[in-house]
């Protein structure tokens, strides 16, 4: 129960869904502290959890948050970029507002909060950074041009960070992607049945992914058990075939 002992973890989108499940799972592994970031109020109430209301697209806000983590803990060991939104529409119907909203949160927000926290990772030369992507970012999805673009963009960013952050000998800042599909979250309820039903039929397990299954994957990547795993996309999809 001490797989995260001494580690300071930051999880975006931590007030609900996969983010909340991950916070709840991490608490059981005795971290030094978990900062759960979300634009909404709420989040897990626990002595080891600090809930922070923050828009990750706000550069000044992210910088202030990073300064707070540095002052309170002195280090940051794990960053999970989980926060994301959907604004689904077919290509010919997608509005500029739908495109911009998803690109802004999912891609720019991920970049902004990561850039703010990176100095601490580089200072200690260690750590684990994850992006929660999606199967949509690997093989696309109907009605999700904007969402798929951001999730594919996360993979590109992680691939780049895995190289950039380890250019100096002795640096071991692990950067990986977790790419789940069909997770049982409120967001999944917005997917039309005509799209979801055939996807489940192509999953050997014939069910949706449970949030705890994503959280457990994140825990493995956050822990020292994954010390030589870097630059990888790990699918949590039950063997979905498209």
N, C-alpha and C positions, 0 to 999 in steps of 0.2 A: 504493500500500500504506500510505498515511498518512491514511486517511479519519477515523481516530479519534485522531489525534496530539494529545497533551496532555489528553485526556479521561479522567476517572475514571468508570468504569461499574460499576453494581451490578446483578447478575442473580440473581433468586431462582429456586430450583429448578435450580441450575446443575450438579448432580452427575450428571444423567442426561437422556436424551431431548432435547427441544428446547432446554432450558437449557444442557446440555453442548455441543450443536452450536453454539449461539450464542456461548458462551464461546470455543470453538475457532475460530470464524469471526472473532470480534472481535480475537483475539490477532494475527492476520495484518495488522491495520490500525494497529499501533503505538500503542495507547492508553497513557496514563500508568500506569494500573492497572485491573485488573478484580477486583472482589470478587464471588466466586461463593458465594451463600448456599444452604444446604440443611440439612435436618434430619438427613440421613444423612452418614456419613463418605465421603470420596472427592472426586472432582472432578478437573479437569484439572491436571496438574502442569506448571507453566511459571513462569519468573521474573516474568512480568507478572501472574500470577493469584494472588490470595490466597483460599484456600478457608476459608469461615467456617461453622461448625456453629451454626445458630440456628433457633429456632422463631419464625417471623414473627408468631405470635399473642401472643408474650410482649412486652408493652409495655416493661418494664424492659430486656429484652435488646435490643430494637430501639433504644431510646434509647442504650444503651451502645455499640452498633455504630455508630450515627450519630456519636457522640462520637469513636470511634476513627477513622472516616473523616476527620472534621474535623481531628483531631490529626495523622494521618499524611499527608494530602494537602491539606487546607485547602479542598477543594471537591468537589462531586459534579455530574457533567454529564449522566449517563444513568442512568435507572432502568428496568429491565424487570421488571415484575411477572408472572413466569411460573409460580411455584409454585402447584400445585393438585392436588386429589385427586378421585377419583370413589368413590361408594358407590351404585351404580345399583340401582333397584328401581321397580316400577310404583307409581303413586300409592297404591293401596289396600294395598300391601304394605310401603311404606317406613316404617322405624322412626324413632323420634325420634332415636336415636343416629346413624343414617345421615344424617338431615337436619342435625343439629347439627354433625357432623364436617365435612361439606362446606362449610356456611355459615361455620364457624369459620376454616378454613384459607383457602378461596378468596376470601371476601369480607372478613372481619374482618382476616385476615392481610395482605391487600393494602392495606387501609386503614391498618393499624398501621405497617407498614414505610415506607409512603409518607409518612405524617404525621411520622415520626421524621426523615426525610431532607429534608423540604420546606424547613426554614430555610436550608439551603445553596443551594438553587435560588433562593429568594427574595432571598437576599443578593447573588447574582451576576446575578440577573434574566434568566438564560438557562438552557437545558437542554432535555432531551427525556425525557418520561415515557411509558412504554407499559404497557398491560395486554394480556396474551395471553388473549384471550377465546376464543370458539368459535362456529361456526355454531349450536350449541345455544342460545347466548345471543341469537341474532338471530331464529331461527324455531322454537326448541324442538326436543325430541327425545324419542322414546319411552323411558320408563324413566329419565329424567334430570331429574325435577322439581327436585331440589336443585341439581344441576350447572348446569342451564339458568338457574335463578334467580340463581346467583352470577355466571355469565358475562354475563347481561343486566345484573346489578348493576354489573359492571366498566364496562360501556359507560356507564351512568348516572353513575358516579363520574368517569370520564374527561371526559364532556361538562361536568360541573360544574367540574372542576379546570381545564379549558381556559379557562373563563370567570373563575373566581375568581382564578387565579394571574396573570392578565393584566389586571386591572382598572386598574392604574396604567400610564400612558403610558411606553413604553420597555421594558416587560417583554415578553419573548418566550420563555416557558416552554411548549414545544410538548407537547401531551397527545393521544395517539392510541391507537387500538385495533388490534391485529392479530388477525384472526379466522380461523384456519385450520380445516380440516375433514379428518377421516380421515388423521391423521398416522401415519406408520410408527414408532410408539413402543411400548414395553411396555404402556402404558396401553390402547392400541388392541386389544391381544390379549384384553382382558376384554369387548369388545363382541361379543355373539352373532352368529354368521354370518347368521342370518335377518334381522338388522337391517343388518349391514354390506353384504351382497351387493347388496340393492336400492339402497343409497346409492351404491355404486360404479357401478352401472348407470345412475344418473342424473347421473354426472359425465362430461362430454364426453371427458375424457382417459382414462376407464376405469381409473384407478389411484389409489393413495393419495398424499397429499402427502409429500414427503421433508422431513425435519427441516431440511436445509440451505436449502430454499426459504423456510421461515419465518425462519431465521437471516438470510438475505440481505435479507428485507423489514425485519427489525429493524435491520440495519446501515444501510440507507438512511434509516430514520427517526431513527437515532442520529446520523448524519452531518449536516454542514452542507448537504448536497445537498437536504435536505428542509426548508430553513429557513422556508418559508411554508406548511407543511402542519400544520394544527392542527385538533382537534375532528373527526377522521375515523375511520371504521371501515373498515379495509382487509381485504377478504376474500382469503384465500389458499386457494382451494378448487377451482381448476380449472374453475370455472363450474358448480358443483353446483346442480342445480335441485330444489326440493322442492315 
